Amino acid sequence: MVTERYRFECRDVADCDVVVYSEFEESIYEAARSHLQNVHGRDVSDEEIAPYIEEL
């Protein structure tokens, strides 16, 4: 049973209201990178995303 959950809230642009939840830390980083690349055209590293990942 997974007890942790992770959340990424996009703050790349003012009108983006995407929030991603995951029970797995690895997949939250993957989802955040994918969103930033596909929607905002930004290639980012895990280190750049880390401050925006919140453990719930």
N, C-alpha and C positions, 0 to 999 in steps of 0.2 A: 504494500500500500504506500502510495506517494503522499507525503505530508506537506511538501513544499509546493508553492506555486510562484510563478514569476510573471511579471508584467512589464511590458514595454509600451510607453505612450509616446507617440511621435510628436515631436515639437520642432520638426525641421522647418515648417512654414506655419504661419498663423492660422490658416484655414484647414489644416489637416487635423482630423479628429480620430485617427486610427489608434486603437488600443489593442494590443495583442497579449493574450494570456497563454501560459503553458505550464504543464507540470514538470517539464524537463528543461534544465538550464541550457543544454546544448541547442535544443530546438528554438528557444526564445531568441538566441543570438542569430540563428539561421533565418528565422522569420523577420527579425528586425533588419538584418542586412538585405534580405530580399525585398522588403517593403521600400527601404531607402533607395535601393538601386532601381527597382521597377517603376516606382511612382515619382521619385524625386531626382533620379539620375545620379545618385551619389554612391560611390564605392567607399565603404567604410570598414575599418578593422574592428575586431572585438574590443580592443582597448578604447576605441572612440565611442562604442555603443555602451560599454560597461556602466558609465555614470547614469544612464537612462533605464537600466534594468533594475527593477525593484523586486525584492523577495517578499512575498506576502505571507 
